[in-house]
Amino acid sequence: MVEKVLEVKDLKINFNTYGGKVQAIRDISFDLYKGETLAIVGESGSGKSVTTRAIMGLLANNSEIEQGSITFKGQNLIGLTEHEWTKIRGFDIAMIFQDPMTSLDPTMKIGQQIAEPLIKHRGLSKKQAWAKALDMMKLVGIPNAEAHIKDYPHQFSGGMRQRIVIAIALIANPTILIADEPTTALDVTIQAQILHIMKKLQAEIDTSIIFITHDLGVVAGIANRVAVMYAGQIVEIGTTDEVFNFPQHPYTWGLLNSMPTIETEKGELEAIPGTPPDLLEPPKGDPFAARNKFALEVDEKMKPPFFKLSDTHFAATWLLDERAPEVEPPLEVRKRWAKYQAKHPEADRRKAVAVEFNAVLGSEDNL
């Protein structure tokens, strides 16, 4: 039995603006298990970062959590005071932010910034904390760490600054690490090094990671499970193998069909047409219907339930309903299906069963 470390259930988050109420997160549920990496993917504006900022208690002042719960160690994090959050944030739950330059204090020495969580949360002396900060700098691959521990952020390159941000997030051995597009601004060589460091440290301290990204190539190399978000909702969730090689939602098809692989031939990539819906007035039915060439009449009228394809794989699309017509997904998706079904003969989308929309979308099985 794998331990569940986080449960997000029926979460709805709005933002009050001059233009009206933006329904940014619309009824999402998922679990996170000990030692696993859950990737949340989707276009900009799909709700990935809002979800994780709610888990960190860092939502903007104009936000409103309409309903739902975020349970960590048996405690609902929604409604905690800032004083209560200071005991959790940076200690039990830590975050790697997108831009390392704006995440670091330009007036503080690097060693001080890495050591601060240990002084604040673990009560270590400055000498003890700085010694551990030096060890962590070496662990994340900063060369000649002894000579650079008293340097300032501007004296480091972008890749080195990102390593420092990772060191700060992991120094207190958090139960949960949230990585919000931590490799977006880095070149592919440094990106690979950063991902290797994260996986290595995760194995050593057994932390659970929520990895936010729009880069499916990164997801394939780091995640155990993948949740695909669109317009503030999770539309598909499953193991990385299931979502990448047996995808069922047309939005997931579009994401994969726009991503090159070593087998991609010239002219095969396609962009998803159109733009995401306005969340001031979200669609009544499937939010992806307006951009979906496979959309059915029911997609305009009713939000699809989740259909269960396996104990770990769920997708919210009417195409899985037994009454839906057979459609032919893009060639790249059909190739993935063929390879997956050759290895998993039991996989059959026609046997998908509708389940309660707000069912907890996760299973400790097969992690």
N, C-alpha and C positions, 0 to 999 in steps of 0.2 A: 504494500500500500504506500503510494507516494503522498507525502504531506502537502495539503493545500495551504499556501501561504497568503493568498489574496483572493477575495471573491467580490466581483463587481456585479450588482444585480439591479436590473430595471432602471438604469441611470438616465435621467433627463436633465440637460443643462441648457439654460437660455441666457442670452445676453440682451440687456435692455439698452437700446440705442435710440438716437433721435428719429431714425426711420421706422422704429418698431421693435418687436421682440424677435431676435434671431434664435431659432431653435437649433442650436449647434450640435447637441447630442440628443438623440431621439430613441430612448428605450434600448440601451445596450446591456448585455450581460456577458461576462466571461470569468474564467478562473485562471489562476497562476499557481503552478506547482513548484515544489522545492527543487532547485538545481536546473530547472528548464529555462529555455529562452523562447519567449513568445514574441513574434514579430507582428506589428500592426502596420499594414501597408495601405496605401491609397493616395489619391491625388491631393495636392494642396487644398486645404479647406474642407477635407473630409471629416475632420474631428479628431485626428490622431493625437495632436499635441494638447488639445483641450482635455481629452480623457486623462492623459498622464499628469497634467497640471492639477486636475481634480484629485488624483491619487496623492500628489505632493502637497495639497492644500495651498496652491499658488494661483488660484483663479483670480481674474481681474475683479475690481470692485463692482463693476456693473453686471457681474454674473449672478445667476440664480439657479440653484439646484432644486428643480421642481419636485423630483421624486427619486427614489432609489437609495441604495446603500453601497458603501465601499468598506468591506470588512477585512481587517488585518489583525491577526492574533486575537480573534474573538471580539474586537472592538470596532464599532462603526466610526470611520474617520470623518464622516460628514457632520459638521456642527462643532468640531473641536475648536477651542480657543487658540489664539496664536501662542500662548504660553504652553499649552498642551502639545501643539505642533512642534515646538522647539525641542521637545524630548524625542521626537520621532524623525523629523526631517534632518537628513545628513547623517543620521545614526542608523536607524532601522531601515529607512527608505532614502536612498541617495539618487542623485540625478546628474547625468552628463548632458550639458546643454549644447545646442547647435554650434554656437560661435564661441570658441575658447577665449578670444580676446576680450569679449564683453563679459565673460563669466569670471575672469580673474581681476583682482583689485590691482590696478597699475601702481599703487603706492606701497604695496606690501611685498616683502621678499617671498620668493617661491616656497622656501622652507617653512616660513610662518603660516602660509596659506594651507599647505598640506598638513601641518601639525595641528592646526586649530581645532578640527573635530575631535582629536584625541584629548586635547586639553579641556575642551568644553564638555564632551560627552563621557569620557572615560576618567577624567580627573588626573591625567598624567602630568608630571612636572614638565617644564619647558625643555629641559635637557633630554628627558625620556622621549617626549613627543618628537623632538627634532631628530633623534637617533632613528626612530621608526620612520620618520619622513624621508630620511636619507636612504633607508632600506627600500622604501616604496619607490623612490625615484630610480633606483637601480633595477627594481623589479619591472617597472614599465619601460625600461630600455633607454633611460637618459644617460648618455655617455659622460664619464668624468663627473659623476654626480657631486662628489665632495667639493669640486671647484665651482659648481653652479648653484648650490643650495641657497646661497645668499644673493643670487641674481634676481632681477625684476622681470615681469612678463615680457616687456618689449625687447629683452635681450635674447629671446628664444624664437625659433621659426614656428610656423603654424602647426606643423606636425608635432614638434616638441611641446608646444602649449597644450595641444590636445592630450598628450600623454600626462601632462601635469594635472589637467582637469580630471582625467581618469584616476590618477593617484589620489586626488582629493576625495573623489566619490567613493573609492574603495578602501581608504585608509582605516575606516572604523568597522570593516567587515560587515556591510549592510546585508540584511535579509533579502531586500529587493533593490536592484539597480535599474533605473530607467535611463535609457540612452536615446535621446531625442536627435536623430539624424547626426550622430557624432562624427561621421566621415564625409559629410556633404562637400565641404570646402577643400578636401585633401585630394592629392593626386592618387592614382590607383596603387602605386607602390607603397606609399605611406598608409593608405587605406587598409591594405592587406596586413601591414604590420600592426596597426591599431586593433583590427579584428582578431588577430592572433593573440595579442596581449589580453584582450577581453576574455577570450575563450580560456586562455591559460589561467588567468586569475580566478575566473568563475569555477574552474575545476578545483583550484586550491582552497577557496573559501566557501564553496557550495552555495553561492548566491543565486537568486533567480533574476532573470533579466527580461525586461520589457523593452524591445528594440523597435523604435519608430523610424520608418524610412519609406521612401518612394522607390528605392532602388532594389528591384527584385533579385538582381545578381548578388547583392550583399546578403539578402535573406536566405538564399539557397545555401550559403556557406556557414550560417551561424545559428539559424532557428531550428527548434524542435517542432513548434506549431506556428501557424500563420492565421491571423485574422485579417480579412479584407474589409476595409471600411469605405463607405460611400455615402455622402450627404448625411453624415451624423449617425449612420447605422452600420452595424456589422452585417455584411451580405453573404459572407462565406467564412467558415473557420474549419481548420482541420490540421492534421500533421503536415509538415512541409512536403512530404512525398505526395500526399493526397491533393493538396491545393495546387501544387506545381504540375503534377502528372495526371490527375483525374479531376480537373476543375469543372465546376458545374454552373456557376453564375456567369452570365454574359459579360459582366463587368470584369471578372477575373480573366475571361477569355481575351477581352480587349487589352488588358494589362500585359498578359503573356505574349499576345500576338504583336505587341509593339516593342518587345524586348529581343534583341538579337542573340542567337546562340551559335555554337561552332558549326551547326548544321544549316543555319539560315542561308538561303540562296538570295541572290540579288533581286530586289524588287518585292520581297515577301512581306516586309514590315508594313503595318497599317496603324495609323493613329485613330484614337477613339473620337468620333465626330461630336460636335456640339460642346456645350459647357454644363457644369453641374447646376442643379436647380437653385433657385433663390430660397434660402431657408427662412426668410421672413414669412413666406407663404409656401411651405413645402408641399409637394404633390400629395394627393390623397392616396394614390396607389403606390406602385413600385417607383421609387425615386429615379431609377435608371431608365425608365420606360421611354422617355423622349429621345434618348441617345441609342436606344437598343433596336437594331434592325430585326431582332427576333421577338419583339414585344407582342403580346397577345392583347385582345380587347380587355380582358380582366385586369391587366396591369394598370390601366388608366383608372380603375374603379376601386380596387382592393389591394391592400398591402399583402404581399405573399407571406405565408408562414414559413418557418424553417422546415426543410425536408431533411430527414436523417438518412445518410448513405452508409454510415458505419457508426460505431460507438464514439468515434472522434471527429467525424466529418459531417458538417451541416451546411446547407446552402438555402438562401431565401429567394427562390425563383419559382414562378408558376410553371416553368418548363419541366419541372420534375413531377408535376401533378399527373396522375394516370390518365386524365382527360386531355392533356396537352398534346398537340401534334408533334411528331418527330421533326427536329430541325438538324441541320448540318452545320456544326460549328466551324470556325476557320481551320484551314489545313494544318497549321502548327498545333492546334489543340487536338485534332484527330490523331496526329502522329503521337502525341503524348499519351492519349488514351490507349492507343494500340500497344505501346510498350508497357504501360501500367497494367493493362488487363492480361497481358501475356504472363506477367509475374503474379497477378492477383486475379485468378479466374472467377473468384466469387464476386468481384466488383461489377455491379449491374445497376445503372442509374434508374432503370425501369422499376426497381424494387424499393426506391426511396419512399419513405413514409413521412407524412406531415406530422410534426410534433408541436407542442405548445410554443408559441412565439417567444415567450420569456423563459423558456427552459434554460437551465444553467448550461452554457455551451463549453463543456470541457470534460475530460475524463482522464483519470490517472492511468488508464490502460494504455499500453503501447508507447509510453513516453520514453 
